[in-house]
Amino acid sequence: MQIEYFTNAIRIDIEYAGTYNNRGVAYYMKGEYDRAIRDYNKAIESNPDYAKAYNGRGVAYEKKGEHDRAIKDYSKAIELNPKYADAYYNRGIAYADKDDYNSAIYDYTKAIQINPQDAFAYYDRGLAYGIKGDYNSAIYDYTKAIQINPELALAYEGLALAYCGRGFAYEKLGHCYKANADYKKACELGLEKACSYKCY
């Protein structure tokens, strides 16, 4: 339905970048990443300064596993709009997918500076810190994500993972009381594997 609507709008104004971008989003939502990329390309051809189209195309490339192309598009979106928190966040994900956690942390931090209420950026930065073994920073970020959005948009699964991740970080630091409290909370939220975790 949305794709048909945007297709009709393109017939009316073939040069309107926003319509190509919107149809690209619709194709992306259907999992048709190549068609989405073609529409983002058209949007960019029509308006080379359209940061949203670069970001959208980057997300589509990322879904296809083309991390370097995604990073290039996110970087262009940031160049066009240095306050584009989503582009920083998305580039952080792409860097994390390439195991470049320092660059990911930098981008998540930029996203947080622009939008301090972005629970996902805190959550993903916490994951990156945890992988790097910086457990105090991971604990801070997981806690902040939980404070901002106790139901984390990933619903209770995401929240459970945040508690479980924070529990791992506490356990690594030898804080078993806090670790066990977090494992219990993760278990209560439905993360079954956390039910068997115990710090001694």
QUITALIN-V959608 format. One record per backbone hydrogen bond with DSSP energy under -0.5 kcal/mol. NH is the residue of the N-H (numbers start at 0). CO is the residue of the C=O. Records with the same first field share a line. If there is no record, write none. Layout:
NH = CO + CO
This chain:
4 = 0
5 = 1
6 = 2
7 = 3
8 = 4
9 = 5
10 = 6
11 = 7
12 = 8
15 = 12
16 = 14
18 = 15
19 = 15
20 = 16
21 = 17
22 = 18
23 = 19
24 = 20
25 = 21
26 = 22
27 = 23
28 = 24
29 = 25
30 = 27
31 = 26
32 = 30
35 = 31
36 = 32
37 = 33
38 = 34
39 = 35
40 = 36
41 = 37
42 = 38
43 = 39
44 = 40
45 = 41
46 = 42
49 = 46
50 = 48
52 = 49
53 = 49
54 = 50
55 = 51
56 = 52
57 = 53
58 = 54
59 = 55
60 = 56
61 = 57
62 = 58
63 = 59
64 = 61
65 = 60
66 = 64
69 = 65
70 = 66
71 = 67
72 = 68
73 = 69
74 = 70
75 = 71
76 = 72
77 = 73
78 = 74
79 = 75
80 = 76
83 = 80
84 = 82
87 = 83
88 = 84
89 = 85
90 = 86
91 = 87
92 = 88
93 = 89
94 = 90
95 = 91
96 = 92
97 = 93 + 94
98 = 95
99 = 94
100 = 98
103 = 99
104 = 100
105 = 101
106 = 102
107 = 103
108 = 104
109 = 105
110 = 106
111 = 107
112 = 108
113 = 109
114 = 110
117 = 114
118 = 116
121 = 117
122 = 118
123 = 119
124 = 120
125 = 121
126 = 122
127 = 123
128 = 124
129 = 125
130 = 126
131 = 127
132 = 128 + 129
133 = 128
134 = 132
137 = 133
138 = 134
139 = 135
140 = 136
141 = 137
142 = 138
143 = 139
144 = 140
145 = 141
146 = 142
147 = 143
148 = 144
151 = 148
154 = 150 + 151
156 = 153
157 = 153
158 = 154
159 = 155
160 = 156
161 = 157
162 = 158
163 = 159
164 = 160
165 = 161
166 = 162
167 = 163
168 = 164
169 = 165
170 = 166
171 = 167
172 = 168
173 = 170
174 = 169
175 = 173
178 = 174
179 = 175
180 = 176
181 = 177
182 = 178
183 = 179
184 = 180
185 = 181
186 = 182
187 = 183
188 = 184
189 = 186
190 = 185
191 = 189
193 = 190
194 = 190 + 191
195 = 192
196 = 193
